């Protein structure tokens, strides 16, 4: 039986959904990362051209900028890679790249952004970079609330630093498929 989520505000609804994703993924993000994820979802889910963006190109463009423009563009690259990795992993397959491509780009964008910042924001983006795969797992679980059963290839499970013992725990209900066999 599915749960229907209703809250007075959009922010409260997203917080409730992210917390349910955390619970299903068996991960506790903590208040700062949870709030950041909620704001990212609110800010970017209306981003219609998300599937058409070339994230590596956007990262290179961001790195050529300076000041606030650079910071904003690095944050956007990290956020978009996070959403693609956790909510739209099939986009990687359609583009014929591994999911790790988006994970590495997003993690790297957050790490570069942390280098440009000071104090609390620096710590937040360092933590987002270090815990990128954990955020992806929560989004993956959040996506599962819709009843969709995503398929992860072995190389994509590896990109999230999973092994055979933790795959079912981290991605309950996911159909795990074998990749092409290597020649013997």
VMD Tcl script that builds the backbone (N, CA, C; Angstrom):
set m [mol new atoms 552]
animate dup $m
set s [atomselect $m all]
$s set {name element resname resid chain x y z} {
  {N N UNK 1 A 0.833 -1.171 0.000}
  {CA C UNK 1 A 0.000 0.000 0.000}
  {C C UNK 1 A 0.883 1.241 0.000}
  {N N UNK 2 A 0.616 2.174 -0.879}
  {CA C UNK 2 A 1.407 3.391 -0.998}
  {C C UNK 2 A 0.926 4.439 -0.005}
  {N N UNK 3 A 1.871 5.258 0.419}
  {CA C UNK 3 A 1.556 6.354 1.312}
  {C C UNK 3 A 1.381 7.616 0.490}
  {N N UNK 4 A 0.384 8.378 0.803}
  {CA C UNK 4 A 0.200 9.678 0.162}
  {C C UNK 4 A 0.730 10.725 1.122}
  {N N UNK 5 A 1.731 11.488 0.657}
  {CA C UNK 5 A 2.352 12.507 1.487}
  {C C UNK 5 A 1.676 13.847 1.238}
  {N N UNK 6 A 1.262 14.497 2.315}
  {CA C UNK 6 A 0.703 15.839 2.196}
  {C C UNK 6 A 1.261 16.682 3.336}
  {N N UNK 7 A 1.633 17.868 3.029}
  {CA C UNK 7 A 2.149 18.815 4.015}
  {C C UNK 7 A 1.680 20.199 3.615}
  {N N UNK 8 A 1.775 21.104 4.581}
  {CA C UNK 8 A 1.312 22.475 4.344}
  {C C UNK 8 A 2.179 23.224 3.347}
  {N N UNK 9 A 3.477 22.931 3.335}
  {CA C UNK 9 A 4.373 23.634 2.427}
  {C C UNK 9 A 5.162 22.638 1.591}
  {N N UNK 10 A 5.662 23.122 0.478}
  {CA C UNK 10 A 6.484 22.294 -0.394}
  {C C UNK 10 A 7.748 21.843 0.346}
  {N N UNK 11 A 8.323 22.729 1.126}
  {CA C UNK 11 A 9.539 22.400 1.873}
  {C C UNK 11 A 9.280 21.274 2.863}
  {N N UNK 12 A 8.178 21.349 3.577}
  {CA C UNK 12 A 7.837 20.301 4.549}
  {C C UNK 12 A 7.616 18.963 3.848}
  {N N UNK 13 A 6.985 18.991 2.696}
  {CA C UNK 13 A 6.760 17.761 1.936}
  {C C UNK 13 A 8.093 17.145 1.503}
  {N N UNK 14 A 8.990 17.962 0.965}
  {CA C UNK 14 A 10.291 17.442 0.538}
  {C C UNK 14 A 11.080 16.893 1.720}
  {N N UNK 15 A 11.019 17.598 2.871}
  {CA C UNK 15 A 11.715 17.094 4.066}
  {C C UNK 15 A 11.180 15.717 4.444}
  {N N UNK 16 A 9.880 15.558 4.420}
  {CA C UNK 16 A 9.273 14.271 4.758}
  {C C UNK 16 A 9.724 13.183 3.778}
  {N N UNK 17 A 9.738 13.496 2.497}
  {CA C UNK 17 A 10.157 12.520 1.492}
  {C C UNK 17 A 11.634 12.154 1.638}
  {N N UNK 18 A 12.481 13.149 1.873}
  {CA C UNK 18 A 13.912 12.875 2.045}
  {C C UNK 18 A 14.130 12.016 3.289}
  {N N UNK 19 A 13.420 12.305 4.365}
  {CA C UNK 19 A 13.561 11.488 5.580}
  {C C UNK 19 A 13.125 10.047 5.319}
  {N N UNK 20 A 12.063 9.864 4.546}
  {CA C UNK 20 A 11.643 8.510 4.207}
  {C C UNK 20 A 12.702 7.836 3.332}
  {N N UNK 21 A 13.298 8.595 2.409}
  {CA C UNK 21 A 14.391 8.050 1.611}
  {C C UNK 21 A 15.569 7.640 2.481}
  {N N UNK 22 A 15.897 8.454 3.474}
  {CA C UNK 22 A 16.980 8.119 4.401}
  {C C UNK 22 A 16.669 6.821 5.139}
  {N N UNK 23 A 15.442 6.714 5.605}
  {CA C UNK 23 A 15.032 5.526 6.350}
  {C C UNK 23 A 15.119 4.282 5.468}
  {N N UNK 24 A 14.606 4.371 4.251}
  {CA C UNK 24 A 14.643 3.224 3.333}
  {C C UNK 24 A 16.067 2.866 2.934}
  {N N UNK 25 A 16.929 3.868 2.813}
  {CA C UNK 25 A 18.320 3.616 2.435}
  {C C UNK 25 A 19.176 3.219 3.632}
  {N N UNK 26 A 18.630 3.354 4.837}
  {CA C UNK 26 A 19.405 3.042 6.033}
  {C C UNK 26 A 20.530 4.029 6.262}
  {N N UNK 27 A 20.294 5.283 5.896}
  {CA C UNK 27 A 21.301 6.335 6.018}
  {C C UNK 27 A 20.719 7.517 6.780}
  {N N UNK 28 A 21.511 8.096 7.638}
  {CA C UNK 28 A 21.127 9.329 8.325}
  {C C UNK 28 A 22.055 10.427 7.818}
  {N N UNK 29 A 21.508 11.364 7.066}
  {CA C UNK 29 A 22.330 12.412 6.460}
  {C C UNK 29 A 22.737 13.499 7.436}
  {N N UNK 30 A 21.975 13.689 8.465}
  {CA C UNK 30 A 22.217 14.804 9.363}
  {C C UNK 30 A 21.483 16.031 8.857}
  {N N UNK 31 A 21.272 16.968 9.733}
  {CA C UNK 31 A 20.438 18.133 9.421}
  {C C UNK 31 A 20.947 18.964 8.254}
  {N N UNK 32 A 22.260 19.245 8.217}
  {CA C UNK 32 A 22.793 20.103 7.152}
  {C C UNK 32 A 22.673 19.466 5.775}
  {N N UNK 33 A 23.104 18.214 5.650}
  {CA C UNK 33 A 23.034 17.546 4.343}
  {C C UNK 33 A 21.592 17.279 3.930}
  {N N UNK 34 A 20.755 16.932 4.898}
  {CA C UNK 34 A 19.334 16.716 4.606}
  {C C UNK 34 A 18.699 18.007 4.084}
  {N N UNK 35 A 18.950 19.112 4.756}
  {CA C UNK 35 A 18.400 20.402 4.320}
  {C C UNK 35 A 18.943 20.801 2.952}
  {N N UNK 36 A 20.228 20.553 2.740}
  {CA C UNK 36 A 20.814 20.877 1.439}
  {C C UNK 36 A 20.147 20.054 0.343}
  {N N UNK 37 A 19.926 18.784 0.596}
  {CA C UNK 37 A 19.286 17.915 -0.395}
  {C C UNK 37 A 17.863 18.392 -0.692}
  {N N UNK 38 A 17.130 18.789 0.321}
  {CA C UNK 38 A 15.769 19.310 0.122}
  {C C UNK 38 A 15.802 20.553 -0.759}
  {N N UNK 39 A 16.694 21.477 -0.460}
  {CA C UNK 39 A 16.790 22.701 -1.257}
  {C C UNK 39 A 17.214 22.395 -2.691}
  {N N UNK 40 A 18.090 21.432 -2.861}
  {CA C UNK 40 A 18.518 21.033 -4.204}
  {C C UNK 40 A 17.345 20.467 -4.988}
  {N N UNK 41 A 16.572 19.617 -4.372}
  {CA C UNK 41 A 15.396 19.056 -5.035}
  {C C UNK 41 A 14.420 20.156 -5.433}
  {N N UNK 42 A 14.177 21.083 -4.536}
  {CA C UNK 42 A 13.234 22.169 -4.819}
  {C C UNK 42 A 13.743 23.057 -5.949}
  {N N UNK 43 A 15.039 23.305 -5.957}
  {CA C UNK 43 A 15.628 24.217 -6.927}
  {C C UNK 43 A 15.748 23.627 -8.324}
  {N N UNK 44 A 16.013 22.341 -8.417}
  {CA C UNK 44 A 16.374 21.771 -9.709}
  {C C UNK 44 A 15.346 20.845 -10.346}
  {N N UNK 45 A 14.371 20.382 -9.625}
  {CA C UNK 45 A 13.466 19.421 -10.246}
  {C C UNK 45 A 12.617 20.036 -11.341}
  {N N UNK 46 A 12.524 21.332 -11.385}
  {CA C UNK 46 A 11.846 21.995 -12.494}
  {C C UNK 46 A 12.787 22.279 -13.648}
  {N N UNK 47 A 14.011 21.784 -13.541}
  {CA C UNK 47 A 15.051 22.015 -14.541}
  {C C UNK 47 A 14.821 21.072 -15.721}
  {N N UNK 48 A 13.917 21.458 -16.617}
  {CA C UNK 48 A 13.518 20.610 -17.748}
  {C C UNK 48 A 14.697 20.161 -18.607}
  {N N UNK 49 A 15.671 21.010 -18.892}
  {CA C UNK 49 A 16.760 20.551 -19.769}
  {C C UNK 49 A 17.827 19.723 -19.045}
  {N N UNK 50 A 17.558 19.262 -17.837}
  {CA C UNK 50 A 18.542 18.494 -17.077}
  {C C UNK 50 A 19.087 17.323 -17.894}
  {N N UNK 51 A 18.218 16.627 -18.585}
  {CA C UNK 51 A 18.642 15.460 -19.360}
  {C C UNK 51 A 19.473 15.831 -20.585}
  {N N UNK 52 A 19.446 17.084 -20.979}
  {CA C UNK 52 A 20.161 17.493 -22.194}
  {C C UNK 52 A 21.464 18.224 -21.903}
  {N N UNK 53 A 21.794 18.363 -20.653}
  {CA C UNK 53 A 23.013 19.083 -20.285}
  {C C UNK 53 A 24.234 18.192 -20.469}
  {N N UNK 54 A 25.346 18.801 -20.801}
  {CA C UNK 54 A 26.626 18.094 -20.901}
  {C C UNK 54 A 27.439 18.541 -19.686}
  {N N UNK 55 A 27.418 17.700 -18.670}
  {CA C UNK 55 A 27.951 18.099 -17.374}
  {C C UNK 55 A 29.461 18.347 -17.398}
  {N N UNK 56 A 30.219 17.573 -18.133}
  {CA C UNK 56 A 31.668 17.803 -18.189}
  {C C UNK 56 A 31.967 19.163 -18.805}
  {N N UNK 57 A 31.226 19.521 -19.836}
  {CA C UNK 57 A 31.396 20.830 -20.465}
  {C C UNK 57 A 31.037 21.944 -19.484}
  {N N UNK 58 A 29.936 21.760 -18.751}
  {CA C UNK 58 A 29.532 22.763 -17.759}
  {C C UNK 58 A 30.562 22.889 -16.643}
  {N N UNK 59 A 31.177 21.765 -16.250}
  {CA C UNK 59 A 32.232 21.819 -15.240}
  {C C UNK 59 A 33.439 22.606 -15.751}
  {N N UNK 60 A 33.844 22.344 -16.976}
  {CA C UNK 60 A 34.971 23.085 -17.555}
  {C C UNK 60 A 34.664 24.581 -17.643}
  {N N UNK 61 A 33.451 24.920 -18.051}
  {CA C UNK 61 A 33.057 26.334 -18.104}
  {C C UNK 61 A 33.093 26.962 -16.719}
  {N N UNK 62 A 32.611 26.238 -15.714}
  {CA C UNK 62 A 32.604 26.759 -14.345}
  {C C UNK 62 A 34.022 27.022 -13.852}
  {N N UNK 63 A 34.934 26.120 -14.165}
  {CA C UNK 63 A 36.316 26.262 -13.705}
  {C C UNK 63 A 37.027 27.450 -14.344}
  {N N UNK 64 A 36.526 27.923 -15.472}
  {CA C UNK 64 A 37.116 29.086 -16.132}
  {C C UNK 64 A 36.586 30.406 -15.572}
  {N N UNK 65 A 35.553 30.331 -14.771}
  {CA C UNK 65 A 34.964 31.530 -14.178}
  {C C UNK 65 A 35.718 31.897 -12.901}
  {N N UNK 66 A 35.302 32.995 -12.300}
  {CA C UNK 66 A 35.883 33.393 -11.020}
  {C C UNK 66 A 34.787 33.938 -10.107}
  {N N UNK 67 A 35.118 34.037 -8.834}
  {CA C UNK 67 A 34.212 34.632 -7.865}
  {C C UNK 67 A 32.898 33.890 -7.715}
  {N N UNK 68 A 31.844 34.663 -7.510}
  {CA C UNK 68 A 30.507 34.104 -7.269}
  {C C UNK 68 A 29.976 33.303 -8.462}
  {N N UNK 69 A 30.304 33.741 -9.676}
  {CA C UNK 69 A 29.838 33.007 -10.867}
  {C C UNK 69 A 30.417 31.595 -10.846}
  {N N UNK 70 A 31.705 31.485 -10.564}
  {CA C UNK 70 A 32.359 30.179 -10.477}
  {C C UNK 70 A 31.708 29.321 -9.392}
  {N N UNK 71 A 31.491 29.908 -8.236}
  {CA C UNK 71 A 30.892 29.168 -7.129}
  {C C UNK 71 A 29.497 28.667 -7.477}
  {N N UNK 72 A 28.684 29.524 -8.056}
  {CA C UNK 72 A 27.321 29.141 -8.422}
  {C C UNK 72 A 27.327 28.035 -9.471}
  {N N UNK 73 A 28.183 28.160 -10.474}
  {CA C UNK 73 A 28.225 27.159 -11.542}
  {C C UNK 73 A 28.769 25.823 -11.040}
  {N N UNK 74 A 29.766 25.841 -10.153}
  {CA C UNK 74 A 30.264 24.590 -9.575}
  {C C UNK 74 A 29.173 23.920 -8.741}
  {N N UNK 75 A 28.463 24.712 -7.976}
  {CA C UNK 75 A 27.354 24.171 -7.175}
  {C C UNK 75 A 26.291 23.555 -8.077}
  {N N UNK 76 A 25.943 24.241 -9.157}
  {CA C UNK 76 A 24.937 23.717 -10.077}
  {C C UNK 76 A 25.374 22.395 -10.706}
  {N N UNK 77 A 26.641 22.298 -11.092}
  {CA C UNK 77 A 27.143 21.047 -11.670}
  {C C UNK 77 A 27.042 19.925 -10.636}
  {N N UNK 78 A 27.485 20.186 -9.421}
  {CA C UNK 78 A 27.389 19.170 -8.366}
  {C C UNK 78 A 25.956 18.754 -8.114}
  {N N UNK 79 A 25.076 19.732 -8.015}
  {CA C UNK 79 A 23.661 19.442 -7.758}
  {C C UNK 79 A 23.044 18.622 -8.886}
  {N N UNK 80 A 23.308 19.014 -10.116}
  {CA C UNK 80 A 22.705 18.313 -11.256}
  {C C UNK 80 A 23.244 16.892 -11.373}
  {N N UNK 81 A 24.530 16.725 -11.127}
  {CA C UNK 81 A 25.094 15.366 -11.161}
  {C C UNK 81 A 24.497 14.515 -10.041}
  {N N UNK 82 A 24.247 15.106 -8.897}
  {CA C UNK 82 A 23.620 14.401 -7.787}
  {C C UNK 82 A 22.220 13.928 -8.175}
  {N N UNK 83 A 21.445 14.804 -8.758}
  {CA C UNK 83 A 20.084 14.443 -9.158}
  {C C UNK 83 A 20.071 13.393 -10.262}
  {N N UNK 84 A 20.952 13.538 -11.227}
  {CA C UNK 84 A 21.023 12.539 -12.296}
  {C C UNK 84 A 21.421 11.183 -11.717}
  {N N UNK 85 A 22.431 11.158 -10.856}
  {CA C UNK 85 A 22.916 9.896 -10.285}
  {C C UNK 85 A 21.853 9.195 -9.454}
  {N N UNK 86 A 21.124 9.953 -8.652}
  {CA C UNK 86 A 20.167 9.345 -7.735}
  {C C UNK 86 A 18.773 9.157 -8.277}
  {N N UNK 87 A 18.326 10.069 -9.127}
  {CA C UNK 87 A 16.947 10.003 -9.612}
  {C C UNK 87 A 16.826 9.519 -11.046}
  {N N UNK 88 A 17.855 9.737 -11.844}
  {CA C UNK 88 A 17.794 9.395 -13.268}
  {C C UNK 88 A 19.024 8.595 -13.720}
  {N N UNK 89 A 19.359 7.495 -13.025}
  {CA C UNK 89 A 20.567 6.754 -13.403}
  {C C UNK 89 A 20.500 6.172 -14.818}
  {N N UNK 90 A 19.306 5.999 -15.341}
  {CA C UNK 90 A 19.191 5.478 -16.707}
  {C C UNK 90 A 19.716 6.472 -17.738}
  {N N UNK 91 A 19.838 7.740 -17.356}
  {CA C UNK 91 A 20.408 8.739 -18.260}
  {C C UNK 91 A 21.856 8.393 -18.599}
  {N N UNK 92 A 22.590 7.883 -17.624}
  {CA C UNK 92 A 23.977 7.470 -17.875}
  {C C UNK 92 A 24.004 6.370 -18.932}
  {N N UNK 93 A 23.124 5.409 -18.796}
  {CA C UNK 93 A 23.080 4.309 -19.766}
  {C C UNK 93 A 22.743 4.829 -21.159}
  {N N UNK 94 A 21.768 5.740 -21.251}
  {CA C UNK 94 A 21.397 6.284 -22.563}
  {C C UNK 94 A 22.558 7.034 -23.198}
  {N N UNK 95 A 23.382 7.653 -22.373}
  {CA C UNK 95 A 24.540 8.391 -22.894}
  {C C UNK 95 A 25.760 7.506 -23.063}
  {N N UNK 96 A 25.594 6.255 -22.744}
  {CA C UNK 96 A 26.658 5.264 -22.869}
  {C C UNK 96 A 27.877 5.596 -21.996}
  {N N UNK 97 A 27.579 6.067 -20.797}
  {CA C UNK 97 A 28.624 6.286 -19.794}
  {C C UNK 97 A 28.206 5.552 -18.529}
  {N N UNK 98 A 29.159 5.299 -17.684}
  {CA C UNK 98 A 28.858 4.660 -16.411}
  {C C UNK 98 A 28.296 5.689 -15.439}
  {N N UNK 99 A 27.511 5.223 -14.493}
  {CA C UNK 99 A 26.955 6.102 -13.476}
  {C C UNK 99 A 28.076 6.823 -12.721}
  {N N UNK 100 A 29.213 6.151 -12.593}
  {CA C UNK 100 A 30.362 6.746 -11.913}
  {C C UNK 100 A 30.830 8.043 -12.548}
  {N N UNK 101 A 30.560 8.211 -13.827}
  {CA C UNK 101 A 30.892 9.462 -14.525}
  {C C UNK 101 A 30.211 10.646 -13.844}
  {N N UNK 102 A 28.909 10.529 -13.605}
  {CA C UNK 102 A 28.165 11.620 -12.963}
  {C C UNK 102 A 28.540 11.754 -11.495}
  {N N UNK 103 A 28.792 10.624 -10.843}
  {CA C UNK 103 A 29.185 10.665 -9.433}
  {C C UNK 103 A 30.528 11.372 -9.290}
  {N N UNK 104 A 31.492 11.015 -10.124}
  {CA C UNK 104 A 32.820 11.639 -10.051}
  {C C UNK 104 A 32.768 13.129 -10.392}
  {N N UNK 105 A 31.992 13.492 -11.433}
  {CA C UNK 105 A 31.874 14.912 -11.785}
  {C C UNK 105 A 31.239 15.709 -10.656}
  {N N UNK 106 A 30.161 15.172 -10.089}
  {CA C UNK 106 A 29.475 15.879 -9.003}
  {C C UNK 106 A 30.330 16.011 -7.768}
  {N N UNK 107 A 30.964 14.911 -7.390}
  {CA C UNK 107 A 31.850 14.920 -6.223}
  {C C UNK 107 A 32.989 15.918 -6.443}
  {N N UNK 108 A 33.545 15.907 -7.641}
  {CA C UNK 108 A 34.646 16.825 -7.955}
  {C C UNK 108 A 34.210 18.279 -7.961}
  {N N UNK 109 A 33.015 18.552 -8.467}
  {CA C UNK 109 A 32.510 19.934 -8.482}
  {C C UNK 109 A 32.349 20.454 -7.056}
  {N N UNK 110 A 31.793 19.628 -6.181}
  {CA C UNK 110 A 31.633 20.038 -4.778}
  {C C UNK 110 A 32.997 20.237 -4.109}
  {N N UNK 111 A 33.956 19.355 -4.405}
  {CA C UNK 111 A 35.294 19.478 -3.810}
  {C C UNK 111 A 35.980 20.760 -4.271}
  {N N UNK 112 A 35.876 21.076 -5.565}
  {CA C UNK 112 A 36.471 22.322 -6.088}
  {C C UNK 112 A 35.793 23.541 -5.475}
  {N N UNK 113 A 34.485 23.467 -5.325}
  {CA C UNK 113 A 33.758 24.563 -4.705}
  {C C UNK 113 A 34.221 24.765 -3.263}
  {N N UNK 114 A 34.414 23.685 -2.536}
  {CA C UNK 114 A 34.881 23.778 -1.150}
  {C C UNK 114 A 36.222 24.503 -1.075}
  {N N UNK 115 A 37.077 24.294 -2.065}
  {CA C UNK 115 A 38.381 24.959 -2.082}
  {C C UNK 115 A 38.239 26.473 -2.218}
  {N N UNK 116 A 37.147 26.920 -2.850}
  {CA C UNK 116 A 36.936 28.348 -3.072}
  {C C UNK 116 A 36.227 29.049 -1.915}
  {N N UNK 117 A 35.714 28.274 -0.957}
  {CA C UNK 117 A 34.897 28.837 0.109}
  {C C UNK 117 A 35.652 28.889 1.421}
  {N N UNK 118 A 35.060 29.535 2.402}
  {CA C UNK 118 A 35.654 29.613 3.730}
  {C C UNK 118 A 34.660 29.144 4.770}
  {N N UNK 119 A 35.178 28.720 5.905}
  {CA C UNK 119 A 34.425 28.367 7.105}
  {C C UNK 119 A 33.324 27.336 6.876}
  {N N UNK 120 A 32.111 27.638 7.336}
  {CA C UNK 120 A 31.007 26.675 7.369}
  {C C UNK 120 A 30.642 26.145 5.985}
  {N N UNK 121 A 30.595 27.015 4.991}
  {CA C UNK 121 A 30.252 26.548 3.647}
  {C C UNK 121 A 31.320 25.620 3.096}
  {N N UNK 122 A 32.567 25.912 3.408}
  {CA C UNK 122 A 33.661 25.034 2.979}
  {C C UNK 122 A 33.451 23.643 3.563}
  {N N UNK 123 A 33.146 23.568 4.847}
  {CA C UNK 123 A 32.925 22.282 5.510}
  {C C UNK 123 A 31.726 21.549 4.917}
  {N N UNK 124 A 30.655 22.278 4.628}
  {CA C UNK 124 A 29.462 21.664 4.057}
  {C C UNK 124 A 29.777 21.018 2.712}
  {N N UNK 125 A 30.448 21.748 1.825}
  {CA C UNK 125 A 30.722 21.199 0.499}
  {C C UNK 125 A 31.793 20.120 0.531}
  {N N UNK 126 A 32.712 20.166 1.485}
  {CA C UNK 126 A 33.649 19.054 1.666}
  {C C UNK 126 A 32.882 17.803 2.081}
  {N N UNK 127 A 31.920 17.977 2.989}
  {CA C UNK 127 A 31.099 16.864 3.446}
  {C C UNK 127 A 30.213 16.333 2.324}
  {N N UNK 128 A 29.650 17.229 1.510}
  {CA C UNK 128 A 28.842 16.803 0.368}
  {C C UNK 128 A 29.690 16.015 -0.624}
  {N N UNK 129 A 30.924 16.438 -0.831}
  {CA C UNK 129 A 31.826 15.729 -1.738}
  {C C UNK 129 A 32.157 14.344 -1.200}
  {N N UNK 130 A 32.535 14.284 0.076}
  {CA C UNK 130 A 32.892 12.999 0.693}
  {C C UNK 130 A 31.707 12.037 0.731}
  {N N UNK 131 A 30.514 12.566 1.006}
  {CA C UNK 131 A 29.333 11.721 1.155}
  {C C UNK 131 A 28.436 11.687 -0.071}
  {N N UNK 132 A 28.996 11.960 -1.243}
  {CA C UNK 132 A 28.193 12.043 -2.466}
  {C C UNK 132 A 27.430 10.742 -2.733}
  {N N UNK 133 A 28.113 9.609 -2.612}
  {CA C UNK 133 A 27.455 8.326 -2.884}
  {C C UNK 133 A 26.332 8.072 -1.878}
  {N N UNK 134 A 26.507 8.512 -0.664}
  {CA C UNK 134 A 25.459 8.349 0.347}
  {C C UNK 134 A 24.217 9.168 -0.026}
  {N N UNK 135 A 24.418 10.376 -0.511}
  {CA C UNK 135 A 23.298 11.198 -0.983}
  {C C UNK 135 A 22.607 10.531 -2.168}
  {N N UNK 136 A 23.393 9.942 -3.055}
  {CA C UNK 136 A 22.835 9.233 -4.208}
  {C C UNK 136 A 21.962 8.076 -3.727}
  {N N UNK 137 A 22.425 7.349 -2.727}
  {CA C UNK 137 A 21.640 6.225 -2.202}
  {C C UNK 137 A 20.301 6.689 -1.649}
  {N N UNK 138 A 20.296 7.817 -0.957}
  {CA C UNK 138 A 19.037 8.345 -0.410}
  {C C UNK 138 A 18.103 8.744 -1.546}
  {N N UNK 139 A 18.636 9.403 -2.569}
  {CA C UNK 139 A 17.800 9.764 -3.722}
  {C C UNK 139 A 17.298 8.522 -4.440}
  {N N UNK 140 A 18.135 7.511 -4.538}
  {CA C UNK 140 A 17.741 6.262 -5.175}
  {C C UNK 140 A 16.560 5.655 -4.412}
  {N N UNK 141 A 16.643 5.657 -3.083}
  {CA C UNK 141 A 15.550 5.145 -2.255}
  {C C UNK 141 A 14.307 6.018 -2.404}
  {N N UNK 142 A 14.505 7.319 -2.507}
  {CA C UNK 142 A 13.391 8.253 -2.707}
  {C C UNK 142 A 12.693 7.949 -4.027}
  {N N UNK 143 A 13.464 7.695 -5.040}
  {CA C UNK 143 A 12.887 7.335 -6.342}
  {C C UNK 143 A 12.063 6.058 -6.228}
  {N N UNK 144 A 12.510 5.131 -5.424}
  {CA C UNK 144 A 11.801 3.878 -5.228}
  {C C UNK 144 A 10.434 4.038 -4.594}
  {N N UNK 145 A 10.183 5.170 -3.944}
  {CA C UNK 145 A 8.868 5.418 -3.344}
  {C C UNK 145 A 7.772 5.463 -4.399}
  {N N UNK 146 A 8.145 5.747 -5.637}
  {CA C UNK 146 A 7.162 5.829 -6.713}
  {C C UNK 146 A 6.748 4.449 -7.207}
  {N N UNK 147 A 7.437 3.418 -6.735}
  {CA C UNK 147 A 7.133 2.067 -7.174}
  {C C UNK 147 A 7.981 1.613 -8.338}
  {N N UNK 148 A 8.823 2.501 -8.876}
  {CA C UNK 148 A 9.715 2.114 -9.971}
  {C C UNK 148 A 10.814 1.217 -9.419}
  {N N UNK 149 A 11.178 0.206 -10.156}
  {CA C UNK 149 A 12.279 -0.667 -9.767}
  {C C UNK 149 A 13.429 -0.396 -10.716}
  {N N UNK 150 A 14.386 0.440 -10.310}
  {CA C UNK 150 A 15.513 0.761 -11.182}
  {C C UNK 150 A 16.436 -0.436 -11.359}
  {N N UNK 151 A 17.147 -0.451 -12.449}
  {CA C UNK 151 A 18.106 -1.516 -12.757}
  {C C UNK 151 A 19.507 -0.922 -12.659}
  {N N UNK 152 A 20.370 -1.573 -11.907}
  {CA C UNK 152 A 21.760 -1.128 -11.792}
  {C C UNK 152 A 22.681 -2.202 -12.347}
  {N N UNK 153 A 23.513 -1.824 -13.264}
  {CA C UNK 153 A 24.534 -2.724 -13.776}
  {C C UNK 153 A 25.625 -2.876 -12.721}
  {N N UNK 154 A 26.375 -3.949 -12.751}
  {CA C UNK 154 A 27.428 -4.155 -11.754}
  {C C UNK 154 A 28.414 -2.989 -11.668}
  {N N UNK 155 A 28.778 -2.428 -12.802}
  {CA C UNK 155 A 29.742 -1.332 -12.774}
  {C C UNK 155 A 29.169 -0.115 -12.054}
  {N N UNK 156 A 27.849 0.071 -12.135}
  {CA C UNK 156 A 27.222 1.188 -11.438}
  {C C UNK 156 A 27.157 0.939 -9.939}
  {N N UNK 157 A 26.941 -0.312 -9.547}
  {CA C UNK 157 A 26.986 -0.631 -8.116}
  {C C UNK 157 A 28.391 -0.359 -7.588}
  {N N UNK 158 A 29.382 -0.732 -8.385}
  {CA C UNK 158 A 30.771 -0.492 -7.984}
  {C C UNK 158 A 31.039 1.005 -7.833}
  {N N UNK 159 A 30.456 1.811 -8.712}
  {CA C UNK 159 A 30.658 3.256 -8.645}
  {C C UNK 159 A 30.162 3.818 -7.330}
  {N N UNK 160 A 29.222 3.168 -6.722}
  {CA C UNK 160 A 28.709 3.598 -5.423}
  {C C UNK 160 A 29.426 2.885 -4.274}
  {N N UNK 161 A 30.552 2.220 -4.610}
  {CA C UNK 161 A 31.387 1.543 -3.616}
  {C C UNK 161 A 30.599 0.473 -2.872}
  {N N UNK 162 A 29.822 -0.302 -3.616}
  {CA C UNK 162 A 29.050 -1.377 -3.013}
  {C C UNK 162 A 29.733 -2.704 -3.294}
  {N N UNK 163 A 29.484 -3.669 -2.430}
  {CA C UNK 163 A 29.890 -5.030 -2.741}
  {C C UNK 163 A 28.646 -5.900 -2.679}
  {N N UNK 164 A 28.775 -7.164 -2.992}
  {CA C UNK 164 A 27.612 -8.051 -3.085}
  {C C UNK 164 A 26.833 -8.121 -1.778}
  {N N UNK 165 A 27.489 -7.965 -0.647}
  {CA C UNK 165 A 26.792 -8.057 0.640}
  {C C UNK 165 A 25.944 -6.834 0.939}
  {N N UNK 166 A 26.309 -5.674 0.408}
  {CA C UNK 166 A 25.583 -4.455 0.762}
  {C C UNK 166 A 24.623 -3.989 -0.326}
  {N N UNK 167 A 24.679 -4.572 -1.511}
  {CA C UNK 167 A 23.838 -4.100 -2.612}
  {C C UNK 167 A 22.360 -4.189 -2.278}
  {N N UNK 168 A 21.908 -5.317 -1.763}
  {CA C UNK 168 A 20.481 -5.468 -1.453}
  {C C UNK 168 A 20.078 -4.537 -0.315}
  {N N UNK 169 A 20.953 -4.354 0.673}
  {CA C UNK 169 A 20.632 -3.456 1.786}
  {C C UNK 169 A 20.506 -2.016 1.302}
  {N N UNK 170 A 21.423 -1.584 0.446}
  {CA C UNK 170 A 21.430 -0.198 0.010}
  {C C UNK 170 A 20.406 0.095 -1.072}
  {N N UNK 171 A 20.064 -0.916 -1.871}
  {CA C UNK 171 A 19.115 -0.733 -2.967}
  {C C UNK 171 A 18.055 -1.820 -2.919}
  {N N UNK 172 A 17.237 -1.846 -1.841}
  {CA C UNK 172 A 16.237 -2.904 -1.739}
  {C C UNK 172 A 15.276 -2.854 -2.919}
  {N N UNK 173 A 14.999 -4.015 -3.473}
  {CA C UNK 173 A 14.047 -4.100 -4.570}
  {C C UNK 173 A 14.639 -3.828 -5.935}
  {N N UNK 174 A 15.872 -3.340 -6.008}
  {CA C UNK 174 A 16.486 -3.064 -7.306}
  {C C UNK 174 A 16.805 -4.381 -8.009}
  {N N UNK 175 A 16.681 -4.388 -9.295}
  {CA C UNK 175 A 17.067 -5.557 -10.075}
  {C C UNK 175 A 18.522 -5.377 -10.459}
  {N N UNK 176 A 19.362 -6.247 -9.958}
  {CA C UNK 176 A 20.787 -6.145 -10.225}
  {C C UNK 176 A 21.106 -7.065 -11.389}
  {N N UNK 177 A 21.667 -6.523 -12.442}
  {CA C UNK 177 A 21.924 -7.280 -13.660}
  {C C UNK 177 A 23.410 -7.491 -13.858}
  {N N UNK 178 A 23.736 -8.525 -14.565}
  {CA C UNK 178 A 25.140 -8.787 -14.906}
  {C C UNK 178 A 25.522 -7.997 -16.145}
  {N N UNK 179 A 26.743 -7.534 -16.170}
  {CA C UNK 179 A 27.271 -6.885 -17.351}
  {C C UNK 179 A 27.736 -7.936 -18.343}
  {N N UNK 180 A 28.260 -7.501 -19.476}
  {CA C UNK 180 A 28.749 -8.467 -20.450}
  {C C UNK 180 A 29.900 -9.274 -19.862}
  {N N UNK 181 A 29.933 -10.531 -20.196}
  {CA C UNK 181 A 30.990 -11.412 -19.682}
  {C C UNK 181 A 32.311 -11.083 -20.365}
  {N N UNK 182 A 33.345 -11.115 -19.589}
  {CA C UNK 182 A 34.684 -10.900 -20.144}
  {C C UNK 182 A 35.166 -12.177 -20.794}
  {N N UNK 183 A 35.917 -12.073 -21.874}
  {CA C UNK 183 A 36.457 -13.282 -22.513}
  {C C UNK 183 A 37.391 -14.000 -21.551}
  {N N UNK 184 A 37.336 -15.313 -21.587}
  {CA C UNK 184 A 38.155 -16.134 -20.682}
  {C C UNK 184 A 39.527 -16.350 -21.261}
}
mol reanalyze $m
mol bondsrecalc $m
mol representation Tube
mol addrep $m
